[in-house]
Amino acid sequence: MLSGGTLLSQNPGSRLAVPPPGMNIRLWLHLHDLAKRRPSPHKQSVTESFAKVIHGLKVGHLTDHVIQRSKRMILDTLGVGFLGTSTEVFHKANEYSKIYSSNASSTVWGRPTLRLPPTYAAFVNGVAIHSMDFDDTWYPATHPSGAVLPVLMALSEALPPSPKFSGLDLLLAFNVGIEVQGRLMNFSKDANDIPKRFHPPSVVGTLGSAAAASKILGLSMPKCQKALAIAVSHAGAPMANAATQTKPLHMGNAARHGIEAVFLAMLGLQGNKQVLDTQTGFGAFYTNYSPKVLPNLDSYTWLLDQQDVAFKSFPAHLATHWVADAAASVRKHLVTDRAMCPIDHIERIVLRIPEVQYVNRPFPDSEHEARHSFQYVACAMLLDGGLTVSSFHKHQINRPQVRELLCKVELEHPQDNLPNFNTLYCEISVTLKDGATFTERSDTFYGHWRKPLSQKDLEAKFRANASGMLSCDAVERLIKIVDNLEGLEDCSVLTSLLKGPSPSEMISQSI
């Protein structure tokens, strides 16, 4: 009699296999069926590996580099969030969310008298962060922090006071949320380029939010897996709403839906256990998708260790920052006695940039369109020599000098200038009516990850952004708290400052 191992080696999955000579046909068929039912060795799915990493990463996995970079991201995100509470889109989102006001205790940043359930506090604070397109940008392209930090701030207030939520707890959960976004973007070459179909924060940000919430709430590995599956069904928003008031909602929704996915997972709601593995799952957002199992925890490396983020010095789409940099250099040739040459001396302005349709807006009509206009940013920089928050106010956009200069702008798209934040450049040529032409090029602007903002300038940006909502003392305290976040024992010290001064405190400060 042949051994079972030999029997099963004879193509056991086929009814056409021939039994060994002398073996009873019924016995052979029985063994054949047993072999077909034998479970194959377990192969870890991509989705399972994500759940394992989310659940398993510990404070000890954080590196000094990751801690320092993420603290800069947190400070910058808080600042642009405070600034964003002054915008029209924030006020609309805030009024909507008041419908859901309850006894739940999560702060709306800069609003001392308003508290919302954590899902809606995360929503309105996420909207504030992206309301001016002033938040950080990563590579592959997304705004990583805005979908994660509001979630952790809202949940930290909603959690029971014991055990305390420490600064290291915040840093770990924050970086888990950032890491998940980065890993997902590395599964498709589509993500390397400036997006054309879906707004990345609405896609990867939703899962980053769910991952961060899963971490801070201590979900088990199976529930982390459920939360990811649920979050995928909340993900996705089209780029057609870029340069409108709806675009900031993408960030707010990513934050809110991540929390909702986690709450539903905690109740046992089930989803596809391989949602990150399949083209019909998370792969539906990309034309090419090649998911990979994440590294083991004992040899885990953070993407933030390898790839820093860009911090913006003015509130507009990142691609316009190359344009501003090149325009500032050209302007030096056009200034005499500290004054810009008369506009009627300029014949034409040529911008050689990548082809990015939603940032090609020859005559923007609103602040959101101006933030997504190569043409406007170039003209504003040439006229004013700098760009600030007020550069995108309606009266600035509609200045006669700006409209006249916009009529002279032409775009060219060199074949080597690809729509990729890691490789794009801007070349600008200004031709005067006397025939003189001045050309300058920017390959890297100040604030890009290859040329990062100094800590001094990052803190100056935070002061400028937060000072409209917080007292000078609160601003300086927040800078110190974030700078020493890994030593903070209780994050309530941080969250208590986010609400801003009460009406009585504001009166006393003004006296």
C-alpha atoms as one frame of an Amber mdcrd trajectory, in Angstrom:
protein
   0.000   0.000   0.000   1.325   3.431  -0.909   1.633   6.011   1.867  -0.951
   8.761   2.336   1.667  11.346   1.412   2.252   9.586  -1.902  -1.474   9.269
  -2.502  -2.078  12.948  -1.949   0.761  13.886  -4.245  -1.015  12.354  -7.228
  -3.021  15.415  -8.208  -5.536  15.051  -5.348  -7.549  18.012  -6.600  -8.581
  16.174  -9.784 -11.183  13.410 -10.161  -9.221  12.209 -13.163  -6.219  11.102
 -11.081  -5.611   7.369 -11.306  -5.631   5.309  -8.048  -2.563   3.181  -7.326
  -2.755  -0.420  -8.549  -4.615  -2.683  -6.107  -6.258   0.123  -4.088  -9.991
  -0.007  -3.510 -11.560   2.723  -5.625 -13.940   3.821  -2.830 -11.073   4.152
  -0.354  -9.117   6.151  -2.905 -12.045   8.504  -3.543 -12.554   8.966   0.207
  -8.901   9.917   0.712  -9.154  12.129  -2.344 -12.042  14.083  -0.793 -10.226
  14.410   2.523  -7.233  15.920   0.746  -9.437  18.476  -0.991 -10.890  19.563
   2.354  -7.532  19.863   4.091  -7.098  23.540   5.107  -4.173  25.287   3.465
  -1.607  26.975   5.721  -2.846  30.426   6.849  -1.503  33.244   4.729  -1.751
  36.648   6.354  -3.843  39.100   4.348  -2.855  42.715   3.783  -5.869  43.860
   5.800  -4.932  41.572   8.662  -1.368  42.895   8.625  -2.683  46.466   8.950
  -4.847  45.474  11.902  -1.864  43.736  13.480   0.318  46.833  13.099  -2.368
  49.225  14.368  -2.978  47.056  17.406   0.636  46.081  18.020   2.682  49.260
  17.634   3.868  50.595  20.992   5.468  53.763  22.283   8.791  51.959  22.166
   8.527  51.758  18.382   8.611  55.564  18.066  11.972  56.990  17.003  13.342
  60.395  17.962  13.086  61.472  14.324   9.420  60.505  14.113   8.634  62.218
  17.420  10.289  65.480  16.367   8.658  65.535  12.939   5.220  64.674  14.273
   5.418  67.385  16.954   6.033  69.930  14.188   3.034  68.549  12.315   0.846
  68.770  15.412   1.845  72.375  16.159   1.286  73.472  12.571  -2.070  71.686
  12.366  -3.311  73.297  15.570  -2.322  76.702  14.222  -4.031  76.385  10.847
  -7.040  74.945  12.660  -7.342  78.017  14.884  -6.976  80.273  11.860  -9.598
  78.269   9.995 -12.229  78.975  12.631 -12.496  82.479  11.159 -13.626  81.217
   7.739 -17.105  81.145   6.242 -16.971  77.414   5.536 -16.124  76.708   9.188
 -19.089  78.779  10.377 -21.437  76.871   8.077 -20.108  73.490   9.229 -20.268
  74.639  12.837 -23.899  75.760  12.562 -24.805  72.437  10.961 -23.104  70.453
  13.720 -24.964  72.308  16.478 -27.973  70.193  15.503 -26.174  67.299  17.162
 -25.098  69.142  20.292 -25.456  67.041  23.423 -23.927  66.492  26.827 -20.912
  64.846  25.198 -17.779  66.774  25.992 -15.479  67.489  23.066 -14.164  70.968
  22.319 -14.690  72.955  19.151 -11.379  74.789  18.830 -11.628  78.462  19.639
 -15.258  78.143  20.798 -15.298  78.072  24.634 -19.094  77.909  24.925 -19.705
  75.111  22.407 -19.146  71.398  22.926 -20.158  68.609  20.573 -20.120  64.810
  20.457 -16.613  63.654  19.483 -17.672  62.738  15.939 -18.910  66.255  15.217
 -16.166  68.046  17.124 -13.687  66.131  14.958 -15.726  67.070  11.879 -15.802
  70.835  12.429 -12.182  70.983  13.598 -11.144  68.981  10.530 -13.024  71.444
   8.326 -11.221  74.333  10.043  -7.818  72.760   9.425  -8.353  72.455   5.668
 -10.539  75.534   5.201  -7.668  77.618   3.776  -5.555  74.801   2.306  -2.863
  75.844   4.788  -2.231  72.402   6.322   0.756  70.123   5.805   1.304  68.034
   2.664   3.049  64.664   2.417   4.416  62.517  -0.387   2.751  60.649  -2.002
   0.258  63.474  -2.144  -2.115  63.999   0.763  -2.693  66.259   3.766  -1.957
  63.731   6.534  -2.514  65.518   9.845  -5.937  67.101   9.407  -7.845  63.816
   9.432  -6.033  62.475  12.497  -5.339  65.192  15.079  -8.982  66.360  15.491
  -9.987  62.740  16.121  -7.477  62.282  18.927  -8.244  65.630  20.537 -11.990
  64.922  20.486 -11.689  61.365  21.789  -9.200  62.310  24.505 -11.847  64.552
  26.061 -14.576  61.937  25.701 -12.535  59.183  27.375 -12.878  58.535  31.115
 -10.384  60.624  33.135  -8.640  57.481  34.330  -6.296  56.230  33.016  -4.860
  59.505  31.795  -4.206  60.063  28.101  -0.527  61.077  27.938   1.510  62.950
  25.368   3.195  59.712  24.350  -0.231  58.121  23.891  -1.106  61.009  21.588
   2.148  60.743  19.630   1.733  56.997  19.161  -1.886  57.160  17.992  -1.133
  60.171  15.787   1.741  58.379  14.094  -0.302  55.207  13.626  -2.877  57.316
  11.766  -0.183  58.968   9.651   1.573  55.663   8.966  -1.555  53.916   7.719
  -2.134  56.717   5.214   1.420  56.508   3.926   1.387  52.731   3.570  -1.888
  52.823   1.647  -0.607  55.481  -0.754   2.443  53.361  -1.514   0.179  50.640
  -2.932  -0.459  52.585  -6.144   1.654  54.637  -8.527  -1.427  56.836  -9.024
  -0.839  58.294  -5.562   2.576  59.690  -6.531   1.041  62.349  -8.756  -1.162
  65.322  -7.955  -4.619  63.707  -7.798  -7.055  63.729 -10.712 -10.018  61.648
  -9.500 -10.332  61.464  -5.712  -9.168  63.908  -3.039  -6.598  61.867  -1.033
  -7.632  63.011   2.483 -11.101  61.645   1.785  -9.587  58.293   0.811  -6.512
  57.514   2.920  -7.415  60.119   5.550 -10.594  58.257   6.461  -8.606  55.089
   7.150  -5.902  57.026   8.976  -8.600  58.501  11.191 -10.015  55.038  11.890
  -6.545  53.679  12.652  -5.730  56.503  15.079  -9.090  56.134  16.835  -8.629
  52.358  17.029  -5.252  52.865  18.654  -6.308  55.422  21.238  -9.402  53.405
  22.192  -7.381  50.191  22.521  -9.290  48.067  20.019  -8.390  44.409  19.634
  -6.802  43.277  16.387 -10.085  41.803  14.998 -11.925  45.035  15.769  -9.166
  47.090  14.138  -9.730  44.959  11.053 -13.485  45.616  11.210 -12.917  49.356
  11.615 -10.772  49.476   8.470 -13.419  47.613   6.488 -16.154  49.992   7.624
 -13.980  53.047   6.974 -13.398  52.027   3.353 -17.143  52.273   2.743 -17.033
  55.855   4.070 -14.049  56.863   1.914 -13.800  58.898  -1.263 -14.705  62.380
  -2.523 -14.233  63.689  -6.086 -11.728  66.333  -7.112 -14.535  68.221  -8.881
 -15.183  70.027  -5.588 -11.643  71.392  -5.365 -11.554  75.192  -5.069 -15.010
  75.279  -3.471 -16.293  75.452   0.100 -17.045  71.738  -0.111 -13.398  70.669
  -0.344 -12.685  71.351   3.376 -15.620  69.079   4.206 -13.556  66.200   2.821
 -11.151  66.573   5.743 -13.912  66.959   8.298 -15.729  63.927   6.948 -12.544
  61.845   7.000 -12.126  62.635  10.699 -15.790  62.024  11.531 -16.190  58.846
   9.503 -13.062  57.317  11.019 -14.532  57.685  14.501 -17.893  56.354  13.341
 -16.209  53.319  11.790 -14.461  52.565  15.075 -17.610  52.999  17.160 -19.465
  50.607  14.837 -16.602  48.109  14.974 -16.746  48.234  18.778 -20.405  47.199
  18.495 -19.414  44.227  16.355 -20.464  45.469  12.909 -18.737  43.299  10.328
 -17.155  44.095   6.989 -14.976  42.423   4.393 -11.952  40.990   6.192  -9.836
  41.481   3.062 -11.028  44.950   2.119  -7.467  46.236   1.577  -6.480  43.185
  -0.475  -8.946  43.482  -3.312  -9.433  45.665  -6.365 -13.116  45.917  -5.476
 -12.235  47.037  -1.946  -9.770  49.842  -1.286  -8.291  49.197  -4.733 -11.414
  50.712  -6.308  -9.925  54.172  -5.759  -6.938  53.514  -8.043  -6.383  52.434
 -11.647  -3.458  50.286 -10.520  -3.263  48.750  -7.072  -0.646  46.401  -5.617
  -1.170  45.938  -1.869   1.555  44.406   0.263   1.637  42.906   3.734   3.197
  45.324   6.240   6.554  44.573   7.906   6.724  42.599  11.132   6.575  44.620
  14.329  10.007  43.465  15.479  11.598  45.136  12.434   9.082  47.901  11.779
  10.194  51.186  10.206   8.066  54.341  10.015   7.481  56.092   6.709   7.720
  59.454   8.483  11.309  58.524   9.342  12.031  58.327   5.620   9.772  61.059
   4.213   9.161  64.439   5.865   6.170  66.698   5.150   5.943  70.140   3.559
   4.744  73.122   5.606   3.187  76.038   3.740   4.146  79.664   4.262   0.912
  80.953   2.691  -2.550  79.356   2.385  -2.849  77.901  -1.109  -2.443  74.656
  -3.045   1.080  73.280  -2.674   1.861  73.434  -6.407   1.405  77.210  -6.349
   4.323  77.531  -3.937   6.805  76.802  -6.730   5.107  79.532  -8.772   5.366
  82.030  -5.912   9.034  81.204  -5.386   9.905  81.696  -9.059   7.795  84.870
  -9.281   9.580  86.347  -6.260  12.913  85.815  -8.015  11.705  87.422 -11.264
  10.271  90.369  -9.353  13.780  91.400  -8.295  14.496  92.244 -11.944  11.347
  94.370 -12.206  11.718  96.495  -9.084  13.357  99.909  -9.207  13.538 102.215
  -6.208  11.601  99.605  -4.195   8.615  99.853  -6.537   7.326  97.347  -9.055
   7.569  98.528 -12.654   4.246  99.758 -14.105   1.952  96.944 -15.188   1.514
  98.455 -18.632   5.234  97.898 -19.234   4.676  94.124 -19.067   3.855  92.421
 -22.365   3.393  88.817 -21.238   4.004  86.384 -18.399   4.700  82.733 -19.178
   4.441  80.031 -16.510   6.073  76.700 -17.369   4.397  74.314 -14.976   2.900
  70.809 -14.858  -0.568  70.314 -16.294  -2.901  70.318 -13.286  -6.390  71.188
 -14.440  -7.905  72.124 -11.102  -5.107  74.616 -10.348  -5.446  76.236 -13.776
  -7.849  79.108 -13.035  -7.126  82.147 -15.225  -9.634  84.472 -13.516 -10.543
  83.261 -10.013 -13.743  84.658  -8.513 -13.459  83.475  -4.899 -10.841  82.913
  -2.222 -11.033  79.159  -2.800 -10.483  79.532  -6.545  -7.593  81.938  -5.928
  -5.928  79.369  -3.665  -6.109  76.964  -6.608  -4.850  79.325  -9.304  -1.311
  79.247 -10.688  -2.112  82.503 -12.444  -3.362  84.427  -9.423  -0.489  83.394
  -7.161   2.049  84.480  -9.790   0.390  87.871 -10.291  -0.099  88.542  -6.579
   3.547  87.768  -5.878   4.742  89.991  -8.728   2.571  92.874  -7.533   3.035
  92.612  -3.777   6.322  90.802  -3.248   4.739  88.389  -0.770   1.642  86.334
  -0.003  -0.300  86.220   3.254  -3.711  85.169   4.513  -5.171  88.499   3.372
  -3.838  87.994  -0.174  -6.828  85.724  -0.798  -9.516  88.082   0.457 -12.107
  89.100  -2.114 -10.987  92.728  -2.377  -7.409  91.622  -3.076  -8.454  89.166
  -5.767 -10.595  91.774  -7.544  -8.020  94.572  -7.649  -7.897  96.146 -11.147
  -4.108  95.694 -11.258  -4.501  91.969 -10.587  -7.165  91.517 -13.269  -5.043
  93.419 -15.788  -2.001  91.294 -15.026  -4.007  88.046 -15.193  -4.867  88.853
 -18.811  -1.162  88.649 -19.663  -0.501  85.190 -18.200   0.091  82.190 -20.454
   0.721  78.597 -19.398   3.123  76.124 -20.958   3.481  72.484 -19.924   6.976
  71.104 -20.641   6.973  67.332 -21.122   9.579  66.847 -18.395   7.531  68.793
 -15.829   5.331  66.101 -14.324   2.515  66.737 -11.794   4.459  65.258  -8.907
   5.290  67.101  -5.682   8.698  65.430  -5.553   9.871  66.446  -9.037   7.858
  69.390 -10.389   9.326  72.813 -11.037   8.120  76.228 -12.133   9.854  78.462
 -14.633   8.482  81.952 -15.133   9.378  84.392 -17.894   8.276  88.020 -17.871
   8.649  89.911 -21.139   8.480  93.706 -21.170   7.213  95.821 -24.047  10.761
  96.963 -24.779  11.642  93.327 -25.549  13.558  92.540 -22.360  12.777  89.103
 -20.897  13.575  87.900 -17.394  13.382  84.197 -16.533  13.714  82.436 -13.187
  13.102  78.867 -12.086  12.161  77.215  -8.785  12.930  73.558  -8.181  12.341
  73.637  -4.415  10.585  76.285  -2.334  11.211  77.072   1.332   8.901  74.800
   3.314   9.222  71.789   1.006  10.564  68.616   2.648  13.857  69.158   0.814
  14.080  72.679   2.271  12.063  72.543   5.509  10.859  75.493   7.545  13.075
  76.206  10.522  11.568  75.619  13.954  11.677  79.375  14.500   9.638  80.050
  11.367   7.218  77.212  12.109   6.546  78.690  15.548   6.142  82.146  13.996
   3.517  80.710  11.645   1.711  79.152  14.611   1.736  82.440  16.534   0.298
  84.307  13.561  -2.411  81.704  13.005  -3.448  81.112  16.615  -3.243  84.654
  17.980  -6.636  85.603  16.577  -8.334  83.018  18.793  -6.048  82.636  21.805
  -4.349  84.930  24.264  -0.609  85.470  23.895  -0.077  83.436  27.055  -2.101
  80.496  25.722  -0.228  80.595  22.412   3.152  80.410  24.151   1.943  77.672
  26.503   0.781  75.574  23.555   4.144  75.948  21.828   5.924  74.728  24.976
   3.473  71.870  25.570   3.800  70.523  22.032   7.578  70.934  22.128   7.678
  68.697  25.210   4.761  66.477  24.236   6.547  63.213  24.954   6.907  64.341
  28.590   3.268  65.402  29.051   1.514  63.204  31.612  -2.044  64.333  30.925
  -3.302  65.647  27.575  -6.150  67.490  29.271  -3.569  70.243  29.830  -3.380
  70.539  26.039  -7.066  70.183  25.227  -8.088  72.734  27.874  -6.219  75.403
  25.896  -7.891  74.583  22.579 -11.289  76.000  23.473  -9.960  79.542  23.757
 -10.802  82.130  26.411 -14.291  82.385  27.876 -16.236  85.652  27.388 -15.321
  86.790  30.912 -11.655  85.968  30.305 -11.725  87.929  27.047 -13.110  90.964
  28.874 -10.474  90.740  31.607  -7.699  90.402  29.010  -8.885  93.515  27.183
  -8.845  95.666  30.333
